[in-house]
Amino acid sequence: MKMNIFKRILIFSCALVMTACGYHLGAGPKAPASFGTVAVPIFVNESSEPNIQALITGALIREFNRAGVMIVNEDRAGKILTGRISGYSNTSVARSAAGTVSEYRLSVDINLVLKDRAGKILYQNPAAQLREEYFASGILEQNEQAEAEALQSGVLDFAEDEVRHMLDAVNTGLGNDRL
């Protein structure tokens, strides 16, 4: 009985650690060999959140790599993904019985455009939105840490979803299906 409880705690702890660090089970989307190369220059950040462009750009690059797409400089790329981050908000969505905030939702507004070398739009999502909710505590430092972890988790999910949509759009020729 004690061993059974220990095993359950161990499995739960491993699952918690793996999801908290952004680890994803499974292979994720795979690009066909014909997809070619992509350049992903650092996104433009028009939001109030400093350095978020590096986090999002890096996550998309990692996800393309995971899908088997080679990332190259713009002058060598068959495709170029550009992005503009236009907004960042963090709003309360739930309150406790005492009236204090118990849950927040962070939202990031992003405009994505994937073009080929000739400038033809292969994929466009002008209203992409990263959303993630997280629980609040009464301690400022814990809230800031929870927000940072929620942002990291949301960015990883966003990158996986958007790369999957881009690969599908290019493979099917339906590049503007997200408009």
Beta strands, then each sheet from edge to edge (+ up, - down):
strand 1: 37-39
strand 2: 44-45
strand 3: 70-71
strand 4: 79-95
strand 5: 101-116
strand 6: 121-135
sheet 1: 2+ 4+ 1+ 3+
sheet 2: 2+ 4+ 5- 6+
end
